[in-house]
């Protein structure tokens, strides 16, 4: 495995762990308990004997207020977050939920509130059982004061964040953020650190079929490489993360000298392909683009009629596709990390179709949306990657053809055609 891809995988798994809702509160709780336990062992140290002594009653009052307040604030925080998540799902699209709950500020705030509550409860337990001595009581009091300051700062910062969490603009920003990570990862490693596909005789390959129904979420490239070395084989992946698969479809093909394959060996290969009911953002750049496109389509529906949101989404899509070009420029030539695995590259034509097809369809009658779409496509067509121009031109022609079927005002059509011809000189027939 190449060093850059290994570092990228390590960073990815750290982010995946960090985005788990239970990780931050759990770490804060464990840290709080350890602080109370360690404070007990400072009673015999001469260095801390000069600290002013705090009585049991005063410390108990401080911890009791902290415990009661944190329980109430944590309950309020959970209720506010659930309300914001529900608002994001209903106003934008339910598929944006995973991006919204990855909000760092809200998770940090909740972990601070729960950790402070556990800290105060453990402190009260040790205090009332007469475990804490004079020095440890003073240290716990100082830590309690610091905790109050952290809680107040976190609460004020979090209130500003929760006021925007779940709003349309924040939801679009969150989806763009998680999609950008996936796009950067795939654009730099287009073959997932494997090799590009080569032409082979399909008749001589062992076909590995899908046994489950759902979306391909992730491919364990390391596991496939290990199996390929074990079988002395070359594996060509046929399905990419994000694709919807049914029973009997092809996951991959294997070229090997083996003539007989046991069920256990086939199952090992199938286990490297994680299939589930839902798509995820991590390994699937197309999913984030589809979610943004859904938000724009919903905004363009007659019941909502919010073309401004669709225009904002096109700005996000523009930045994401430009980031794909940036990633292409950062690709490093060299030996792939998984030299026995062949993975097809995700084409820019597919990304463009996911991004703009539904917006062109649902916004065909809106001159503002159509004009901005032509501007975005025209800008993308000038990027260095040779695949951008033909893909952008196809979407431009489709969008203009849809507009001609819907728009009845000749001046709008003339203005739209003029804008399109600024970048694409060949007219639609």
C-alpha positions, -999 to +999 in steps of 0.1 A: +000+000+000+014+034-009+023+058+019-001+085+008-030+062+005-022+046+039-021+080+055-053+089+038-070+057+051-057+064+086-071+099+086-104+085+072-108+060+100-100+086+126-126+109+112-151+080+111-144+073+148-146+110+157-180+113+139-196+086+160-220+103+183-210+082+214-173+087+211-169+122+223-192+120+253-176+087+263-141+101+261-151+131+282-168+110+308-138+087+311-115+117+314-138+133+341-137+101+362-099+098+359-095+134+371-115+127+402-096+095+410-062+111+404-070+141+426-073+118+456-036+108+453-023+143+457-033+145+495+002+132+506+022+155+483+040+184+501+038+205+470+000+210+474-001+214+511-001+252+509-034+253+489-063+269+508-087+243+522-122+239+509-149+225+532-171+196+523-202+217+524-190+243+499-177+217+475-209+197+477-229+227+469-208+235+438-209+200+426-247+196+432-254+228+413-232+216+384-249+181+384-284+195+383-276+222+358-258+199+334-285+173+334-311+200+324-288+215+298-279+181+283-316+173+281-323+206+264-293+201+241-306+167+229-340+181+223-327+211+203-304+188+182-333+164+174-355+193+164-327+207+142-321+173+126-358+169+119-359+204+103-330+195+081-346+163+069-380+179+062-368+212+046-338+198+026-339+160+021-338+130+044-306+119+028-288+150+043-293+137+079-260+119+080-242+151+071-261+172+096-254+149+126-216+151+118-217+188+131-186+191+153-198+220+174-230+203+185-212+170+193-185+188+213-211+207+232-231+176+241-199+158+252-189+187+274-224+188+291-225+150+297-189+149+308-195+177+333-225+159+346-205+127+351-177+147+367-200+163+393-217+130+401-184+111+406-171+140+427-202+139+449-198+102+453-162+104+464-169+134+486-199+119+505-180+087+511-151+107+526-126+096+501-113+131+493-089+148+516-081+185+521-058+188+491-080+167+467-111+187+478-093+219+468-082+204+435-117+192+427-130+227+436-106+243+412-115+218+385-152+225+391-145+263+386-127+255+353-156+233+343-180+261+349-160+284+326-158+257+299-195+250+301-205+286+299-182+292+269-194+261+252-231+269+258-228+304+244-209+291+214-233+262+209-265+284+211-252+304+182-245+272+163-278+255+171-297+285+159-283+278+124-282+240+126-309+225+105-314+257+084-312+253+047-279+271+042-262+252+070-275+219+057-261+226+022-228+236+037-226+204+058-234+182+028-208+200+007-182+196+035-186+158+037-189+154+000-157+174-005-138+149+016-150+120-005-142+138-038-107+148-027-100+112-017-113+096-049-099+122-073-063+118-059-067+080-059-091+073-088-085+036-087-086+034-049-049+028-049-054-001-073-046-004-110-066+008-140-086-020-157-070-039-185-086-059-214-089-096-205-107-127-217-139-127-197-145-164-205-115-174-184-125-154-153-142-165-121-173-143-116-182-133-081-218-124-078-239-104-054-259-123-028-274-093-010-296-065-022-286-029-015-260-003-021-223-011-022-209+011+006-173+002+008-147-021-008-120-035+015-090-032-009-065-046+016-086-077+021-089-082-017-052-077-022-045-104+005-069-128-012-054-121-046-019-129-033-033-161-016-049-172-048-021-159-070-048-140-089-057-107-105-090-092-094-110-067-115-137-048-096-169-044-116-190-024-092-181+009-075-193+022-041-227+039-044-241+015-070-274-003-063-269-040-067-293-069-068-288-107-065-269-121-095-251-089-105-213-090-108-191-077-080-157-086-095-140-110-118-109-131-109-083-144-132-063-173-116-049-207-123-074-221-098-100-242-115-121-252-085-134-226-060-150-236-027-179-217-012-157-205+016-133-189-008-161-172-027-176-159+005-142-144+016-142-124-016-178-113-012-171-102+024-147-076+010-177-058-005-199-041+021-235-039+010-262-023+030-296-006+026-284+030+024-257+049+007-230+067+027-209+097+020-175+084+029-165+063-001-192+075-025-185+110-040-217+107-061-239+104-031-231+139-018-236+154-053-270+135-056-281+149-022-273+184-032-291+179-064-321+166-045-321+197-023-322+219-054-350+199-070-371+202-039-365+239-038-377+241-074-409+222-068-441+242-071-449+238-034-416+254-023-408+276-053-373+287-040-350+292-070-325+310-047-317+277-029-312+259-062-288+287-073-269+282-040-267+245-045-252+250-080-225+271-064-217+241-041-217+217-070-194+240-090-169+241-061-171+203-057-165+195-093-136+221-094-122+202-064-122+170-085-100+188-110-077+199-082-074+163-070-066+151-105-036+175-106-023+161-073-022+125-085+012+109-081+025+085-106+041+053-092+034+018-082-001+012-069-005+000-033-028-029-045-011-041-076-034-071-080-067-052-079-081-033-109-107-007-103-125+014-129-122+052-126-153+073-118-160+094-149-167+131-149-196+125-172-214+105-145-207+132-119-220+159-142-252+139-148-258+134-111-252+171-104-272+189-130-297+166-147-325+170-122-318+208-118-321+212-156-353+193-156-371+209-126-357+244-133-363+244-171-390+271-168-370+295-146-347+318-165-326+326-134-319+290-127-312+282-163-289+311-167-268+302-136-267+266-148-252+277-181-227+299-163-216+270-141-213+246-170-194+272-190-169+277-162-164+239-157-158+235-194-126+255-191-110+232-166-078+215-176-091+179-175-102+171-211-133+153-199-149+184-185-156+202-217-176+174-235-194+165-203-204+201-196-214+206-232-238+177-231-254+190-199-256+225-215-274+212-246-298+191-225-306+221-203-312+244-232-334+218-250-356+214-219-358+252-215-370+255-252-399+231-244-410+250-213-402+287-217-427+307-237-410+341-236-387+346-266-365+372-250-356+347-222-348+320-247-326+344-267-308+356-236-302+320-225-290+309-259-266+339-260-252+329-226-248+293-236-230+303-269-204+322-249-188+289-239-204+263-263-204+275-299-223+246-314-260+250-311-285+223-303-305+211-332 
